[in-house]
Amino acid sequence: MKRIRFSVDYPAELVHPLHRQIVEATPITRAELLTWSPTADATTLLWCDGDRDATERVIEGIDSLLARSFVEDTDGTYAFLRQADYEFPQAVLDLVAGANVIFLPPVVFLDTGAVRFEAVGETAALSAFHEELSAVGTPTIERVRPFERTPSPSRLTDRQREALDAAVSVGYYRVPREGTISDIAATIDCSTSTAGELVRKAESAVLTHFVETR
């Protein structure tokens, strides 16, 4: 099983109205379709990298909107939407419905005009999907990797998790920093060099996963 991150540019007639707003008319540079329901009333949870006012201006481009609510966070705004339909072009819906692959959230709309998403499946099925996607847009394969059931941070060893817990408890990640590697070593009863190695490996796994999934 492979996991592929695609980026695709659709022709103007296949661009979702929300995405068109991001590209043309608002300060939003990134919107993530985090989850959606399979029900007749198209219910979605969206996140935008802007404040509530900017997010509302993006949402105004959705003609089928029935209800909305917003929660502003430190780095963006969540929008809970209920629509009469998803407003994706039929060609895109047919492509998704007919694909023998699984799509992983989020679907990311970028101000560059690209749509980014990940798909999981057997090599032959992914190749067939790529060919069909090429018939409706201009896709780019950004990354290919084996599919894993669990994300990388869950593969931390117990000792690495213990080191991270200790790092937080002694203030190693506070600003300004209060704790040291020596403090971590004392907390988990190991040498300073061992504590430093445990923290570095744990940080590498967590941060690599964060960057890849963003």
Protein Blocks (a to p, Z undefined) as FASTA:
>chain_A
ZZddddddddfklpcfklmmmmmmpcbfbdcdfbdcfbfblcddddddbdfklmmmmmmm
pmkbmbdcddddfkbccdddddfbloiafklmmmmmmpccdcdddddddfkopacddddd
dfklmmmmmmmmmmmmccddfbdcdddfbdfklmpcfklmmmmmmmmmnopmpccdfbdf
klmmmmnopafklmmmmmmmmmmmmmmmmmmmZZ
